Amino acid sequence: MILVVDVGTSSVRAALVRGDATIAHEEQRPLLPASPAPGLVEFDAAEMAATVLDAAHAAVAVADGTGEPVAAVGVANQRGSTVVWDRATGDPVGPGIGWQDLRTVGRCLELRGEGLRFAPNVSATKLEYLLDLVDPGRDRDLCFGTVDTWVAWTLSEGAVHVTDASNAAITGLLESDARAWSEDALDVLRVPARVLPRVVDSTGVVGKATALPGAPPIAGLVGDQQSSLLGQGGVHTGAAKVTFGTGAMLDLVVGAERPEFRTRGPGGTYPIVCRRADDVDTWGVEAIMLSAGTNIEWLRDDLGVIATTAESHDVASACESSGDVWYVPALLGLGTPQWDYGARGTVLGLTRGTGRPELVRAVLEGVAHRGADLVEAAEGDTGIAVPCLRVDGGMTANPTFVQLLADATQRIVEVSPVLEATALGAAFLAGLAVGSWESEDDLAATWAPRARVEPGHHLDRARWRDACHRAERWLPELSAVDF
C-alpha cells in the first residue's frame, strides 16, 4: 500500500493506493486559501502542515487496520505556491503565497522591462517578496520551499529539505536545462542559495516520514499536473492528458530532449519536466486553459441556468446542437495559444429561438473547442502527433462534454477510471522507488480507461476561431501584458 499526500488549492487528500493501481481509501480535508484583498491569495502554512498530518494519520490507521502497512509515501502538490520558514524552529514566517496570487505582477513587469522573464504564477517573485518582508537584510537562517518541500519537511519532522525536478522547474529559479539553480535569477532577486532546497529525483527515497507511525520512506515527489499525466499512463513520447478542473491543463510527453524554446513556444505552450528518474529528465510541454469548470459554476451560481453541475449534461443533451450559438470561455482571459489577458467571455449568435439547452450546450462546446486549441498548440510546438487524448477532472463526469471534446479534437478521448488521477501518479513514483512496480512500462500498462469515446460529427473549428477573434483584446491594456 502506498500513501499519497495530495495538497491541492482548496483541499488535502491522503489516499491509499494498491499495487493494482486502484485507490483503496481516501481521506479529504478542506484547506481553503484566503484572499485578504483583490488579487491576493494566501494560505496558513502551519494549518496546511497540521491538515496534512491529520489526513495522513487517518489514512495510515486505515491501512494498519487492513493488515497492509504503508510501504512508502508519495507527495503531489499545487505548483508555484511558496512557503518560507525558520530553519531552527520550523515555523513559517509570513503568509504562504498561493500560485494564483498576483501581488508581484508589477514586479514581473518591471523585470520584463529589464529583459528578465518571470511569470506571476511561479515562485520566484513570491519568494523575493517574502524575503523582503521578513528578512530584508538576507541574514536570517530561513528555508524556502514549494508545497512538496513543505510537506516533506513536515512529514520528516525537519530532516528533509528537498524538492523534485518537476516542481523546481516551475519556480522560475532553475536554469533552463533544469540541472542547477540559476545564479542570475538568485542574484537579481537577492535570494541566498542557502534557503533553497536540494533538487532530487521525482522517484527515490529521500528520507523517512517519522511524523507517521512506522516512519515509512518518503519516496516520490511530483507536481500535480505531471502526477496526473503519469497517473493516466503518460509515460512514453506522445502520451497526452488534459485535466478539466476549475481551469484545464494539457500535458504532453516529449521525451529525453528538452523542447527548443526557452520559455514559451510559438503555439503558447511551456516546457516542463514531467519527472526525473535516475538523474534523467523526461521533458514535456504544458498548455493552459484559464477557465474550464468555472464556466459551469457561472451557469449555476451566477445565472441560475442550472441547479447543479451535473444538470449541465441533462440540459445540454436536450438539444442536438447549440443552434449556431457560440460561447468563448474567456472569463479570465485566454491562455494557450493566445495568452490574451484582456480577452473576455463572449456569447454570439443569440436569437429569439435560443433557449436554455442551446446556451448550456454552447458553453460546453466552448470549453471543448478550447481543449482542441490546447491539443493543436502542443502538436504545433513539438511536432508530435496526439492520436488519443486522456482526460480527468470534474468536467469529465459529464458525458455530453466528453463527446463534444472528441468531436472538437476529432480524436479518441479516454476517460480516467478515477475522477482525479493525481494520486495515482505520485503513488507510481513512490512505488517505483520501493519495488511496488518494476519499470515505467509497468506504469503505462496500468492504464484502463473508464470510457473510450469516439469522435462523431465535426464541430466547426473555423467558425470557432472567428468567435475567439471577436473575444480577444476586449481590454487592450490587459491584452498588452505579457509574461
C-alpha angles and dihedrals in degrees: 000000000000120000115215122195107200115186112192133176095272107016148025121231128192110193132183111217122196126217090256089063096253126126111246098184140352135200118196130190128182116243108173121187121232127234106202091175136005110293094014120115117180138165136193105249092196090054089048090054092048091048092049091052093046094051094041094050090051092051093047089052089055091049091050089050091057093051091243106111120205110270097190144348126239125191127209122179152174106269131233096021110131135219129180121190142170110266095214099046101026089226118142115243116211123352125313105250117220124225091246092057114121102189092112097050091107091051091049090053091048091052090045088059087056091053095259117125118212122154117216093234095063126080102249103087092032088060091048090051093051093047091049088051100048105017111025091160092051092226103115122100099245136157127219125203146159115232094277089056093048093049093048090049090049095048092046093045092239098315096109126057105172144123129197125240095253090060097036091055090060096051094082087232101091127091113257091253089055092231101113144006111274111253090197093055092045091050095049093048095038093237113161111227090227092070093060124097123237112262111234140174117284088235122044140079111281100169144312129293092230090168088071130067111271092015095245116200120267098231110158135047124174143149115258099249094047088047091053090050092053091042088060092053093264098158109120133060111282096028110131137177137181121208109206107201129126084322126005134240130193118203122189126189110234100174138230096333121079116237110262097240117085103216114350129010126227089261093052100256126132129223114245137179105241092194142323121230127172087357091299120120126220107207131208144160130246130210121193136212109194096206128024115133087023087076092058090048088052091054090048106037105027106029099028089219091135129026097212137017090246090056090069088078094049094047096043093048090057089080131047095220141007090251092243091305112144128199124190109202097216100133089137097025128270123297123187122041102009102033090201111157090182095060114106138201111280136191117197134178100034115164135173087265094057110113139179095278093052093049094049091046091049090054092051090046090051092055089045091052090050088053088055089049089057092050093049091048093051092048091048095049095047106027087229119130119228105208095171131029123210118203141190136162135087097298092059089074086073110087093195091055094048091052091049089050090053089048094049095046095035087221136115110265118209117199120217115247088229122050092233116029095189095101092053094055094052090046091052092053093048091044093052089056094054100036102259086126122022104208145004088256087063088055092051089051092058092071110116110160121215090221138006113208122196120210115258126184120000118258113221103258094177091056089047093054090052090053090050092052089054091053095049126100095010088145103036095190091058093041088059091060113101130173 
